[in-house]
Amino acid sequence: MKILIIGVGGVGGFLGSYLEETDFDITYVARGERFNYLKNRGLVVHTKLGERRIRNIKVRNSIPENDRYDFIISTVKLYDFDNLISELKTVGLKEAILLPFQNGIYAEQKISSEFEKVQAHGAVAQISSFIDDDQIIRHVGELATFFVGKMNEKNDSKLIDFCQKSQNVGLDIRLKQNIKEKIWDKFIFLSAYSGITTLTQKTIGEIFETQNLRKKFVEAMNETYNLSKSFGVIFKSNPVKYWIKKIEKMPSHMTSSMFIDYKKNKKLELNWLSGSIIRYSQRFGNACPIHKEIVDGIISR
């Protein structure tokens, strides 16, 4: 089975470090300084789950035009996703299953609109990881769970086999029949997490220790939860209550990748997170004052 991983940051690199232990044929696509580091040093992942170093990986600085892959795993930032789709349309998917481990709800919609004959899949990464200034992947905490599944149909044997072989080497990647629910479940948390940590420049622990910030965080999650109802997403139980309990068990020093990007003066996913909630809420007539505060506050700085 041939796998192409596009974007070798905190998520793509973590996934690759486990998939290298399977019998899969893995190729990576990275650019600039990241490409040079991976070519010369390989993957380096610091994690409480066990330090991982894989040298001599197969890495390219562009998407191969003539190769065929069983799976293409995308972990690029949302602001790069449109360019990625344009590249993939040029080289062709060639029957590959595209798994978009992007934040938010944009990627799956984009794939469906651009590849009419492709059966869209969803993918969710529940992990806090990032690349530090030395190009080393840092995994914060111990949570590292991934979900994949078809958006509208039952999962096929190819995807089942991929998950099983990945689990055999210790990668917690799970097949989800209702992947749309899982995508929104993460979005409810992440939209608040990315926005409030970046707006306040505080960790998750500092936010939940401050009464007014905790209230804003919960209200932001509720705004996204209300939006999910307009998209016809049905949860078996209240996801906001679930996340409140989960947040209280998270390492207090955790912060979002968007806040890390903000501190490094990098481009942000703000327009695809809180920004998209504002646009869709306006379309459906929903109120979202906290996400408006997030966008206005971050842009003003």
N, C-alpha and C positions, 0 to 999 in steps of 0.2 A: 504494500500500500504506500503510495507516494503522497507526502504532505508538503504544502507550501505555506510557510508562516510569514505574513507580511506585517512588519512592525515588530521589532524585537526589544520592546521596553519591559516594564514591570510585569505585564500580563503575558505577552508573547514569549519573552525569555523564560519566564517561569514554566509555562506550558512546554516549551521546547526542551527544557532541562530534564523533564520527565519522559517526554515522547522519544528522546534519544535512547532511552533504555529499552524501547520496543524494537521490533524488527521493521518498523516503518523507515522509509527513505525520506529524510527530512531535509528541506531546503529553506533558507531564510532570505528575506529581502530587507535590507537596511540601507540607510543613506549616510553620506558624510562621515563625521567623526565616529558615529556608531558603527558603520560598516567597517572602517579601518580597525577599530578596537576588536570587533568580533572576528575579523579575518586573522588578526595577529594573536589574540589572546583567548578567543572562544567565549563561551558563556560562563559567567561567574554569578552565582546566586547565594546571597547570605540569608538564611532562614533558620528559625528554631526547629524546623522539621528535618534539618540536616543540610550542612553546607554542600553545594553542588558546583562542580567545575567540569566543563566539557570542552576539551580543546579540539582543534581541527574540524570545526563544523563547516558545512557547505553553505556559504553565504554569497549572495549576489547583491549588486546595487541597483538592479532593475528587475522587473518581472520577466522571467524567461518566456520567449515568444513561441517556441516550438515544443516545449515539454507538456505532457499531460499529467494531471494530478487527480487523485481521488478526492482530496479535501484541500480547500484553500481557507486558511484561518487568518482573518483580518483582525489586527489589534491596533490599527492606527488611530490617531485622535480624530474626533468627529469633523474637525475643520479640514482634514485631509481626505475624508471619505469620498467626496464627490470626485476628486482627482483619481483616487484609486479605482472607482467604478469606471471612469473614462478609460483608464489603462486596461482594465479587465475586459471592457467591451472591444478594445483594439486587438488584444491578444486572444480573446475568446476563453470562455470557461471550459470548453471541451468536456462537458458533462461532469465537471468537478462539483462537489457540494461545497457551497460557500458558507462558512460559519463566521458571522460578524460579531466579535466580542467587543462591541462598541457600547458606550454609555447611552442612556436615553432611549428614545423610541423611533429615531430617525432612520437608522441603517436598514432595518427590515423593510420599511416602507419604500426606501430608495431602491433596494434590490428588486422588489416586486414591480415597481414602475419602469425600471430600466431593462429588466430581463423578463419579458412577458412569458416565455416558455419555461422559465426556471421555477422549480418548486422551492419557494422561499423557506429558509431555515432561520431559526432564532438561536442566539447564544448569549449566555449571561455569565459574567465572571464575578464571583464574590471573593474578593481578595484586596488587601491593601499592600501595594508594592510599587516601587518606583526605581528609577536609575539615579544613583548619586553622581556627584561631580567627577568621580573616578571611573564612571561607566559600569559600576557594579550594581546589580539588582538587589534592592533591599526589600525583604518581605517583613511587614510589620504584623505582629501577632501570630496566630496559628491558623486563622481562617483562610482556607484556599479551596473553595468549592466552585465547580463549574457546571452549567446546565446547557444542554443542547436539545433541539427537537424541531420537527417540521411545524410550520406556522398553522397549516390548515388540514393536514392529513396525518394518518398514522405513520410512525417512523418505520423506515425500511431496514433490511438486514445489513446493509453497508454501514449505516450509522450505528446500529446495535453492535456490530463487530468492532468498530472504532472505539466505542466507549468501553467495551469489555476488555480489549487489549490494553487500553490506557489505564483502567482500574487495576489490571494485573501488575503494573509497575508502581502502583501507589498513588496515581493521579486520581483525585476525587472528581471525576467528570460523570455527570448523571444524565440519563435520558429522561426528558420531560415531555409528556403527551400534551399538556397545556402550556407550552412555552410562552405564549403571549401573557399569561397571568404572571409568570416568573419575571418577564421583562419589566412589566409595570410594577411588580413588587419591589424590584431593585430601584426603579426610577423614583418611586415614592420616597425612598430613603436618600438616594444619591442626589436628587435635585436639591433637597434641603441641606444635606451634608456638604456638598461642593459649594453651594451658595453661601450658607451661614459661616462656614469656616473661613472662606475667602473674604467675605464682607467684614467679619469681626477680627480676622487674623488670630483666631484662637483654635485650640485643639477641641476634640469632641468632649473631653473631660471638663475643660474649662467652661464650655458652653452649657453643659448639663448641670454644672455646679452653680450657675447664675440663673436665678428664677426667670427674669425677663427674656434672656436668650434661649433658655429651654422652651419657654412658651412660644417664642417665634419659630423655633425649630419644629416643634410639633404642629404649629399652624401651617408652616410651609409644607409639611408632609400631607396634611389634610387637604390643602389646595390641590396637590397632585393626585391624591386619592379621589377627590371629587371629579377631577378631569377624567380619570380612568373610567368612571361610570358613563361619561358621555361617549366614550369609545366602546361601550358595551362589554367592558371587562367585569367579570363577576368573581369575587373572592368568597371563599367559604367562611372566612372570619375576617375581622377588621385588621388590615395589615399595619395600620399606624400603631395600634396597641401592641402588636407583635414586635415592631421595630423599637418601641420604647423600652421593652424588656430586654431586647438584644443589645441595644446601645449601652444600657447600664452595666453590661458584662464586658464591653469592649475595653481594650487598653486605653487609659485616659489620655495618653500622648498621641493617639492617632489623629491624623488630619488628612484632608483630601488631596488627591493628586493635582486638582485645580489650584488649591492654595499653594502647593509646592511650585507649580508653574508660575503662579502670580509672583511669588518671591524671587523667582529667577528671571522675571520680566519676559516670560514666554507668552505665546498666544494662548488664549483660553477657550474652553468649550462652552462658555457662558451662553452664547446665542443658541446652542442646541440643548441646553438644560433649562435654566430658569427662563431664558428667552423664548423657547418653544412652548413652555407652559403659558406664558403671557399671550402668545399668538393664538394658540388653540383655545384658551379660556375666553378670549374675545370672540372667537368664532361661535362658541357654544353659549355665550352669555354668562360665563362663570366669573366670580370674583377671585382675584389672586393678589391682594395687596402686599403680601410678604415677598412674593417673587418679584414684584415690581420694585420693592425696596431693595432687594438684592441686586437687581440689574442696574438700577439708577445709582446705587451706592458704589458699586464696583467700577462702573463706567466713569463716574465723577472723579475717581482717583487716577 
